[in-house]
Amino acid sequence: YSEDSSALLSRLQQLQCHFTWDLDVLDLNSQVSFLSGVVNTSCGTSVDDLLVLRHLQDQQEEALSLLNQSEKTIRKSYGDESEKRLIVTYGDMAWLKYHHEDFAQSQSYCQRYATGSSGSFLPEVYGEQAWTYFKVSRSFLSDAIDCFRKALEVQRHDTEWNAGYAIALFCKEQATKQLRFALEISPNNAALQSMLAVKLVTYKKYEEADDLVMKAQKNDPDNPHVIRHSGNYLLNRNRLDEAIDVLKQGLRRGDQLPSFNYQMAMCYKQKKIAEERRGPCKEVGKWRRCCISHLEESVKMKPSFVRAWAELAPLYAEEGDLSRAEETFKHCLEKLPELKEKRVCQIIHQHYGDFLHYHKKNEAQAIAHYTKVILYRNCTKFNLRLNVIETAHTDIHLDKR
């Protein structure tokens, strides 16, 4: 490259866009699908995020086409306010032209990039970066929350960013206040209504939650997030048949199938547990097989769905297939170092501890995994279980002396 192209590269590296944000795009396809239907992101963020994938997959012509589509969408949606909303798009276009070695066009897009915004962010850039972080990976969730917050410090009543902020906080379990505020601005947003309903269960505000779920299903019954969160709400309330009916509607949609199959499996798991409490019954096996079927479908479509694998392993053990259970647990344990969600790590150690204790009769290893459960979260139930097993384990060794 010439000296001019080196200077251009230096300028490009100062821009705020998808090519200068440190992104992990491995889960982007599923995350973009996850956000579908939550909020009308008319600024074209999904298009811009997809172009990063296309570029990394050497589909640069498609990436350019997507960027042009994004620019048209933004101009149509924002009119005279378009230029600020196009800052990130211009940066992306400059980078793509650079990779095409079209340095003149790249320089042209750099010049269209708003003066001074490369060093100090505008709220539009913060908003775009927030959506991108949120969609790329859950490991960027805290960064997304921070960017949404900074955008809203300047434009407090922006409906899109308030919805995004509420959803990101929802994933962090801090959302109730922001969900209420977002609904004040956008009172008929069915996805937000169903999310708030799920949160209100924690505070036992069942009447308000029921009302929100009914409104959400009336406002937008086919919205995948309304289906997902309404199903979750009904599952949490132990209204299992209603939850299954709602989730079947989601399965008929044909998208987000790993998530809907997982939720269906959790409904059948609760049915299985209820039958087990009543005593030996053929229905236990029936519900277990339903649960296995949906979990297998879930991991078939999304092999990276570790939580589904973690729920599947103990069910194989209950069916008597210990070798398959062991193999599935091994797969989960291998994934532990890369998992960001402590709750999933906890579930893996909890289920594997149970497997070692009840099926393999290996108390020493079971204790090791139960101890890790407690390290992730102070859990009285597992402290008690650990004490019982440790006492029994000690007694056995004393008897052998």
N, C-alpha and C positions, 0 to 999 in steps of 0.2 A: 504493500500500500504506500501511497505517496505521503509527503508531509501534510498535504491538505486533508487527506483522508484520516490521518492520525489526529489532526486537530478536530475534525468532525466527530471522530469517535469520542474524544475527550468531552466535547459538547453533549453528545448523546448520553454519556454516562451521568450527566448532571440532571437529566430529565426525570420526572416522576411518571412512570408508566409501567406496564406489565413486564417489560424487559429489564427494568432496573430494580424491581422488587424481588426479593429473594424468595422465589416461589417453589414449592414442592407440588408438582402437578399430577402426582400419581393418582390421587383420588378425585380429581376435578370433575370427571364425567359424572360420577355418582353424586357429588355435591351439587353440581348444577341441576341435576334431576331433583335432588332434595329440595332446592329452593323454588322449583317450578310451582306456581300457584300461590305462594305465600304473599307476594307483593308484586305489583305491576311495575317492574323495573324498566320503564320505557326508555331509559337512557341508553340501553343497549349493552349493559354490563355483561350479560351472558355471552353475547356475540364477541366482545373483546376478550373474555376469558377463553373462549373456544379458539380464538385465533392463536393464542399462545400454544395451545396443544397442537394446532395445525402446523405452526412453525417448527416446533420441536420434533414433529413427525415428518418434517421436510415437505409439507404441503403448503408451500408459501403462496402459490397462486390462489388457493382457497382462502388462505389467511387474508390476502389483499382484498379479495371479494367480500369477505366477512366485514372487514374494516370499512369498506365503502358502504356496505349495507348499514353498519352501525352509524356512520356519519349521517346518512339520509334519515334514519330513525330519530336521531337526536335533533336534527334541524326541524323535522316535522313536529316533534313533541314540544320543543322549547322555543322555537321561533327566534325572537330577538335576543333571548338569553342563551343561545346555542354555544357561543364561543367559549364561555367558561366551562360548559359541559363537555366540550370537545378537546380540552387540554390533554387528557390522557390518550384519546384517540390520535391526536396529532403526534404525540410522542411515540406511540406504537407504530404509526405509519412511517415516521422518520427512521425508526429502527429497521423495519421491514425493507424499506428502500435501500438502506445501508447494506443489509445482508444480500440484496440483489445487485450490489455494487452500482446502484444508481445514485451516486453521491450528490448530484445536482438536485434531484428531487428530495433526497434526504435533508439537504441543507435548507431547501424551501420549506419543508414541514417544521424544521427546527425554528425557523424565523416566524412561523405562524403560532408557535408555542407561546403562550401569554408571558409577557415580559415580567421577570422577577419571580415567576411562580415555581421555577426549578429549585430555588433555595428556600422560599417560604410558601408553604402549602396554602391553597385556597380551599374553602369548604368542599367544593366540587371534587377536588382531588382526594381529600380525606374520605369523602363519601364513596368514591370509586374504589379507593384502596381498601376501605372497610369491606365492601361487598366481595372484592377479590380475595382478601384474606379469609373471609368466612366461607367462600365457596371452594377454595383450594383444599383446605384440610382443617380438621378440628384442632390440630396443634397450633393453629394461628388464631384461635378464638379470642384470646386475650388481646391480641393485636387488633383484631376486627372491632372489638368493643371500644378500645382506645381511640381508633380512627372515627367510629361513629360518634363518639362523645365529642371529639374535637370539631367535627363537622357541625354538630348540633349546638355547640357553643356560639357559633356564628348565625346559624339559621335554625332556631329552636323548633319551629313548627313545620319543618319539611316532612311531609307524610312518608315518603320513601325511606328516609334515614331513620325516622322514629320507629317505623315498622322493623327495619333491619336491626336497630339497637335493641328493640324489645325481643326479637327472635334470638339474637346473640346472647342476651342476658338469660333468656329462657333456657338455652343450652348450658348456661353456667348456674342455673337455679337461683337467679337473683332478679326475677323479671316482673313480679306482680305490679309494682308501682308503675314501671315503664309501659307494661301492657295496657294498663288502665289509661295512661296518658295517650298512647298511640290510638286507642279506641275512641277517645274523645275527639281526636282529629279525623279519624277514619272509622266512624261508628258501625259501618256495615261490612267491615273486613272480617269475613267468616273465619279465616285462618287464625287471626288474632283472638277472636272470640273463643275458638276451641282451645287455643293454647292457654288462655287465662282460666278457662274452666278446669283444665288439668292442674294448674297451680292452686286453685281455690280448694281443691280436695285436701291439701296439706293443712288448711285452716278450718276444715270441716264446714265450709260454706256451701253446702250441697244444693240448697235451693237456688242460689244465684248461679252456681255452676250448671245445674240442670237447665236453667233458663238460657244460659249462653250456648250450651250445646244444641238446644232446640233451634235457637236463632241461627246458629252457624249452619246447621243442616238445611234450614229453610233458605238462607241467603245464597249458599253455594254448595249444594249437596255433592257435586262431582269433583270438588277441589280435593286433590290428594292429601293436603294438610288437614283439611276438615275431617276427612275419613280417618287419617292416621291418629290425630289427637282425640277425636271423638271416640275412636276405638280404644285408645289408651285410657281415656276417662272412664268409659264403661267397664273396662277390665279392672281398673283400680277400685271401682265401686262394686266389683264382683257381679256385675250384670252381664254374665258371660254370653248368653244367647244373643242379647242385643249387640254386644261387641262383635260377635262372629258375623251377624247379619251385615253390620256396617263394613267390616273388613272384607267380606265377600264382594261387596260392591267395589272396593278398591282393587281386588284381584281381577275383576272383570274389566277394569280400566286398561290393564296391560302395562302400566309403568310402575316404578317403585316396588316391583314385586318382591325383592328380597326383604324389604321392611315389612310389607303386609303379611308375607308368609311367616316371618318371625313373630309378629303380633298374634297371628292365628295360632301358632304353636304355643305361645304363652297362655292363650285362652284355654286350649286343650290341656295344658299342663295343670292349670287350676282345677279343671274338671276332674283330672286324674287324681289330684291330691284330695279333693272332696270325697271321691269314691273310696280312696284308701282309708280315710278316717272312719268310714262306715263299716269297714271290714273287707275281707276277701270278696272279690266281685269280678265278673267277666268284663264289666265296663272299664275297669282299670286298664286292662290290656288294650281295649279298643281306643281309649283316649290317648294312651301312650303311643300307639301306632300312628294315630292322627298327628300327634306332636312330632314324631320322628319324620313323617312324610313331609310336613311343611318346613321343618328345619333343613332336611336334605335338599328340598327345592330351593331354599334360601341360599345355602352355601354353594349349590350348583351354579346359580346365577351370579353370586358374588363370593368367590373363594376367599376374599380378604375379610369376610364377615366373622371375625374371631369370636364375638359373643355368641353367635349362633352355633359355631363349632363347640364352644364351651357348654352350651345347653344340651347339645346332641350327645356328647360323650357319656354322661351318666345314664342317659336313656338306653344306650346300647348295653351298658352294664346291667341295667334292670331287666333287659330282654335276655340276658345270659351270654351275650357276645362280648366276653371280657377282652379278647384280643383286639377286636375292633374298637372297643372303648379305650384301651391302652394306646392304640395307634392315634386315635383322635385327640386324646389328652397330650400325647407327645407333640402333635402338631401345634396345639395351643401353647404349650410350654416353650416351644421354639420361637413363638411370636412374642413372648413376654417382653424381651428387651426393646422392641420397637413400639410397644403400646403406650399411648399417652393417657388413656382413661384408667384411673386407679380402680374404678368400680369393676371394670372388666377383668383387670388383674386379680382383684379380690375374688371374683366369681370363679376364675380358673383355679386358684389355690384352694378355695372352699370345696368345689366339686371334686378336685383331685384328692384332697384330704379325705373326703367322704369315701371315695373309691378305694383308696389305700386302706382305710380303717375297716369298712364294712365288707368289701369284696376280696381284698388281698390280705387282710388281717395283718397288715404291716403298721403297727402303732407308731414305731419310731419315725418312719417317713411321714405318716399322717400328722404327727405332732409338728414336724418341720413345716409342713404346708399350712396348718392351722395357725402357727405362729406368724407366718407371713400375712395371713388374713388380718390378724390383729394389728400388725404393723401398718397396713394400709388404712385401717380405720379402727378406732377403739370400739370393740364390739363385745358387749357383755355376754351375749349368747355364746360366742366362740371362746371367750375366756373361760366360761363355765365348762364347755365341752373339752377344752384343752386340759383343764384341771382334772376332770374325770379320767381322761385317757392317760395323762401323765401319772396319776395315782395308780391306775391299774397296771401301767407299764412298769412302774417301780416295784409294785407288789410281786409281779411275775419274776423280776430279776432277783428279788430278795428270796423268793421261794426256791430259786435254782441254786442258791448258795449253800 
